[in-house]
Amino acid sequence: MSPPFKIGTAVTNHVKRYTLHEKLKTILGLLGQDGQEVIDWAYEEGERRISEDKSLKKSNLGGLVFDLIGYEAAIRLVKNNQSKGRMTTKNEVRVKTGQRVEMPLLYRDAGLRHPQEARNLRHNMFHEAFLALIMHLFPDVTTSVPSTGEGLTPDLMVHHKDPDWTISVEYKGYRALTLLSESEILKAMRYQSDFGTAWLVTTTPKSSISQYSKILNAQEVIKMGLERLQRMYRRKAYTTEQKENRGIAKKGISHLEKQKDLQLKCKLYSAEELLDSMQDNKPLKGVIITTGFEFVEMLKEAGLLQEADNVLRVMKLPADSLHSDSVTSVRLIG
């Protein structure tokens, strides 16, 4: 049971105006015994911000204080859940505290590391390396990162003018322990269908693409993928890693079954063939898949040694060991 708090007129009016009574009740419950100290601090901090920021008015105080105590409550929610072995979701934070947050940043403020942070760091180190390579090879291209919600969203679009051409790029920057999945091949095929050229750059040392011919057929990819994943799923699981692999297989089967009606065909090319065609200003229409060590060699040949080392670290190091002083891990670049 939370003790009674003096929440002040500014917060009372803000809560009443935006019907936040339930949120406030949950926030105060999360703050616990030292809640009054947090509220008093939040008023002081809110007044300080208003005095220093000319865009803020005195009427903003209630909202500022509410968000400050809400964020502190969100931090405590994360810590409470972590102590019980539970992950905190963005939706849970929003429902209980009214805060819309970046989960990796919230976890960091709580003194913890969110799993997404490691994923973001891998992706961003890969992104920086690929961007450096493409700008080295083709200095006159421009790049853009599609916004989510715009339909198909590759990780990068590379544009060239005079003559006009565009290629789509997707990277899978994960630790190189497993094959590139059939789901990723299908995603590349969908990008190819929309954009003409789809370059899938991976950290995997090998990929299941080696089983396919120069003509990719979505139905064949789905069939062979289901056979491979069902074999994995049928294996008995005793260790944690075996159980995780079964879980990955189950998820992969579900993903492939959802796409069982996909009717796509396209050609498969090597990165060397693609780069030659880009030099000729006529990128090949098809899917190009580059494995991790191939990508590292391309970076080394371009003299991008730091970027090559970063990609190798993404490939080899587990999540807890990966670190970078120059690349953000809090959010995805773009």
C-alpha distance (Angstrom), angle and dihedral (degrees) to the residues before:
residue distance angle dihedral
M1 . . .
S2 3.81 . .
P3 3.81 118.3 .
P4 3.84 118.3 -116.9
F5 3.81 112.6 -85.4
K6 3.81 133.8 -155.8
I7 3.80 99.5 -132.9
G8 3.80 97.2 173.8
T9 3.79 133.3 -129.5
A10 3.81 96.0 -82.2
V11 3.81 94.2 58.0
T12 3.83 92.4 39.3
N13 3.82 90.7 55.2
H14 3.84 92.3 44.9
V15 3.82 91.7 50.2
K16 3.79 91.7 47.3
R17 3.81 93.3 47.0
Y18 3.81 95.1 51.0
T19 3.84 98.0 31.5
L20 3.80 93.9 -118.0
H21 3.82 97.9 148.1
E22 3.83 95.1 120.4
K23 3.81 92.0 45.7
L24 3.81 91.1 50.8
K25 3.81 91.0 48.9
T26 3.82 91.0 53.4
I27 3.81 92.2 44.1
L28 3.81 92.4 52.9
G29 3.80 90.1 47.3
L30 3.82 90.2 53.8
L31 3.82 92.7 47.0
G32 3.80 91.1 56.7
Q33 3.79 125.7 175.8
D34 3.81 97.5 -7.6
G35 3.78 92.8 46.8
Q36 3.81 93.5 114.7
E37 3.81 90.7 57.0
V38 3.81 89.6 52.2
I39 3.82 91.9 49.0
D40 3.82 92.3 48.8
W41 3.82 90.5 48.5
A42 3.83 90.7 48.2
Y43 3.83 91.3 54.4
E44 3.81 91.1 50.6
E45 3.81 91.6 46.8
G46 3.83 92.0 46.4
E47 3.80 92.2 51.3
R48 3.81 90.7 47.3
R49 3.81 91.8 53.0
I50 3.81 92.1 48.3
S51 3.80 91.1 51.2
E52 3.82 92.1 50.2
D53 3.82 100.7 38.9
K54 3.80 114.6 64.0
S55 3.84 91.4 -164.1
L56 3.82 90.0 65.6
K57 3.81 124.2 79.9
K58 3.80 132.1 -157.6
S59 3.81 87.4 -107.6
N60 3.84 87.9 65.0
L61 3.81 91.9 64.9
G62 3.82 96.6 92.8
G63 3.80 92.8 51.6
L64 3.80 92.7 45.4
V65 3.81 93.2 50.4
F66 3.81 92.1 45.2
D67 3.82 91.0 52.7
L68 3.81 92.5 46.2
I69 3.80 94.1 52.5
G70 3.82 89.7 40.2
Y71 3.79 91.5 55.4
E72 3.80 91.8 48.1
A73 3.81 88.0 50.5
A74 3.83 89.4 50.5
I75 3.82 90.1 53.5
R76 3.80 90.1 52.0
L77 3.80 90.9 47.1
V78 3.81 89.4 56.1
K79 3.81 92.0 48.2
N80 3.82 92.4 47.2
N81 3.79 92.5 49.8
Q82 3.80 92.1 45.3
S83 3.82 90.9 53.7
K84 3.82 87.3 56.9
G85 3.81 93.2 46.3
R86 3.82 93.5 -107.3
M87 3.80 130.5 134.6
T88 3.80 117.6 -130.3
T89 3.81 116.3 -133.5
K90 3.79 127.6 -147.7
N91 3.81 88.9 -120.9
E92 3.82 92.1 53.6
V93 3.81 90.1 52.6
R94 3.81 91.6 49.1
V95 3.81 94.4 46.9
K96 3.81 95.5 46.3
T97 3.80 102.0 36.5
G98 3.81 106.9 16.0
Q99 3.82 89.7 -123.8
R100 3.80 122.2 136.9
V101 3.78 103.4 -153.5
E102 3.78 144.8 167.2
M103 3.78 101.4 -113.3
P104 3.84 97.6 -146.5
L105 3.82 89.3 53.1
L106 3.80 92.7 46.6
Y107 3.80 91.0 49.4
R108 3.80 90.2 48.9
D109 3.83 90.7 51.7
A110 3.80 87.0 51.3
G111 3.81 89.1 54.8
L112 3.81 92.9 -108.4
R113 3.81 136.9 107.5
H114 3.78 119.1 -120.1
P115 3.83 115.7 -142.6
Q116 3.82 89.3 -127.6
E117 3.79 89.0 61.6
A118 3.82 91.2 66.4
R119 3.81 90.0 46.0
N120 3.81 91.4 50.0
L121 3.80 92.0 48.4
R122 3.82 92.4 51.1
H123 3.79 91.4 48.3
N124 3.81 94.2 45.8
M125 3.82 94.7 47.9
F126 3.80 87.8 50.7
H127 3.81 91.0 46.8
E128 3.82 92.8 52.1
A129 3.81 91.1 49.2
F130 3.81 94.4 49.0
L131 3.81 92.5 44.9
A132 3.82 90.5 52.3
L133 3.82 90.4 50.0
I134 3.79 97.0 48.4
M135 3.83 92.8 46.4
H136 3.82 90.0 48.4
L137 3.81 92.8 51.0
F138 3.81 96.9 38.3
P139 3.84 110.1 23.6
D140 3.81 93.1 175.1
V141 3.82 97.2 59.3
T142 3.79 125.2 99.3
T143 3.78 124.4 -146.1
S144 3.78 134.9 -152.8
V145 3.78 136.8 -176.5
P146 3.83 112.1 -133.8
S147 3.81 116.1 -129.0
T148 3.77 118.2 -118.4
G149 3.78 111.8 -107.8
E150 3.81 92.9 45.5
G151 3.80 93.6 101.4
L152 3.81 114.4 -105.7
T153 3.79 108.2 23.8
P154 3.82 117.6 -168.9
D155 3.80 116.7 -169.3
L156 3.80 91.8 -110.1
M157 3.79 140.5 8.5
V158 3.81 118.3 -152.8
H159 3.82 115.6 -156.3
H160 3.79 130.7 -168.3
K161 3.80 127.5 -172.6
D162 3.80 128.6 -152.4
P163 2.94 95.3 45.3
D164 3.78 99.3 29.1
W165 3.80 117.3 -133.6
T166 3.77 137.1 146.2
I167 3.79 133.8 -163.7
S168 3.80 128.8 -170.7
V169 3.80 121.5 -136.2
E170 3.79 130.6 -161.9
Y171 3.80 124.3 -177.7
K172 3.77 129.3 -161.8
G173 3.77 103.6 -160.8
Y174 3.78 103.2 179.6
R175 3.77 134.8 127.9
A176 3.80 106.7 -71.8
L177 3.79 100.8 -118.0
T178 3.80 103.5 113.4
L179 3.76 140.8 38.3
L180 3.76 121.3 -86.7
S181 3.79 100.5 -95.5
E182 3.78 127.6 -119.7
S183 3.82 88.1 -119.9
E184 3.81 89.4 65.0
I185 3.81 91.1 48.2
L186 3.80 89.3 52.9
K187 3.80 90.3 49.1
A188 3.82 89.7 53.1
M189 3.81 89.4 49.7
R190 3.80 90.4 53.2
Y191 3.82 90.2 50.4
Q192 3.79 89.2 48.9
S193 3.79 90.7 52.3
D194 3.82 90.8 52.9
F195 3.82 101.9 36.3
G196 3.82 105.1 23.8
T197 3.80 96.1 -126.1
A198 3.81 125.3 51.5
W199 3.81 120.7 -177.4
L200 3.81 113.4 -166.7
V201 3.81 110.1 -166.0
T202 3.78 114.8 -170.9
T203 3.79 142.1 179.9
T204 3.78 93.0 -137.4
P205 3.83 115.6 113.6
K206 3.79 89.2 -140.7
S207 3.77 136.9 7.1
S208 3.78 139.4 -150.1
I209 3.81 85.8 -113.8
S210 3.81 87.9 87.1
Q211 3.80 87.0 76.2
Y212 3.80 93.1 61.4
S213 3.80 134.1 78.9
K214 3.81 127.3 -123.3
I215 3.80 88.1 -83.9
L216 3.79 114.8 68.2
N217 3.79 116.9 -152.0
A218 3.81 116.6 -170.3
Q219 3.80 92.6 -147.2
E220 3.81 91.3 53.8
V221 3.83 91.3 47.1
I222 3.81 91.0 51.0
K223 3.83 93.0 46.6
M224 3.80 94.8 49.0
G225 3.80 91.9 41.5
L226 3.80 92.4 53.4
E227 3.81 90.9 48.8
R228 3.83 91.6 51.3
L229 3.81 95.2 45.1
Q230 3.81 94.2 44.8
R231 3.82 89.0 54.4
M232 3.81 88.4 52.7
Y233 3.80 92.5 47.2
R234 3.83 93.5 50.4
R235 3.81 92.5 56.2
K236 3.78 115.6 103.2
A237 3.79 113.3 -107.4
Y238 3.80 121.6 -146.2
T239 3.82 106.3 147.3
T240 3.81 126.8 59.8
E241 3.81 90.2 -110.7
Q242 3.82 92.1 51.5
K243 3.80 90.3 49.6
E244 3.81 90.6 49.5
N245 3.81 90.2 50.6
R246 3.80 90.3 51.9
G247 3.79 88.7 51.3
I248 3.81 91.0 49.7
A249 3.81 90.0 48.9
K250 3.82 92.1 49.9
K251 3.80 91.6 50.4
G252 3.82 90.7 46.7
I253 3.81 92.2 51.0
S254 3.80 90.7 51.1
H255 3.82 90.9 49.1
L256 3.80 93.8 49.9
E257 3.81 93.1 45.8
K258 3.80 89.8 55.6
Q259 3.81 88.3 57.9
K260 3.81 97.6 43.5
D261 3.82 92.1 118.4
L262 3.83 94.1 53.2
Q263 3.80 108.6 128.0
L264 3.81 108.0 -167.4
K265 3.79 133.8 137.9
C266 3.79 128.8 -179.2
K267 3.80 143.1 151.1
L268 3.80 124.2 -92.6
Y269 3.82 119.1 -137.3
S270 3.79 137.6 177.7
A271 3.81 123.1 -113.0
E272 3.82 89.2 -112.8
E273 3.81 91.0 56.9
L274 3.81 90.6 47.6
L275 3.82 94.8 49.3
D276 3.82 91.4 48.8
S277 3.81 90.0 52.0
M278 3.82 91.1 47.6
Q279 3.81 89.7 52.6
D280 3.82 86.1 54.5
N281 3.84 88.6 50.3
K282 3.81 91.8 -118.9
P283 3.84 108.8 98.7
L284 3.79 112.6 -156.0
K285 3.79 115.5 -106.2
G286 3.77 106.5 -122.9
V287 3.80 146.1 62.7
I288 3.80 121.2 -57.0
I289 3.82 120.2 -166.7
T290 3.81 121.3 -166.9
T291 3.80 120.0 -172.9
G292 3.79 124.8 -142.5
F293 3.80 100.2 -97.5
E294 3.82 91.4 43.9
F295 3.81 88.5 54.8
V296 3.82 92.0 48.0
E297 3.82 90.5 52.0
M298 3.81 91.1 49.9
L299 3.81 89.6 52.8
K300 3.81 92.3 48.4
E301 3.82 91.9 48.9
A302 3.82 88.3 53.1
G303 3.81 90.1 52.1
L304 3.81 92.2 -112.8
L305 3.79 95.1 135.4
Q306 3.82 98.2 156.0
E307 3.80 90.6 51.0
A308 3.82 90.4 47.9
D309 3.80 89.6 52.3
N310 3.81 90.9 49.5
V311 3.80 91.7 52.9
L312 3.80 90.7 48.6
R313 3.81 89.4 51.8
V314 3.81 90.5 50.9
M315 3.79 88.8 51.5
K316 3.79 97.6 46.5
L317 3.79 110.4 29.9
P318 3.81 126.0 80.0
A319 3.80 118.4 -123.5
D320 3.81 95.9 -97.7
S321 3.80 93.4 54.4
L322 3.80 99.5 47.1
H323 3.81 115.1 103.8
S324 3.79 138.4 158.2
D325 3.81 131.7 -174.1
S326 3.80 92.8 -163.3
V327 3.83 106.2 39.2
T328 3.81 124.1 66.4
S329 3.78 121.1 -121.7
V330 3.80 98.1 -177.9
R331 3.79 96.7 78.8
L332 3.77 139.8 8.5
I333 3.81 112.6 -93.6
G334 3.77 109.9 -107.1
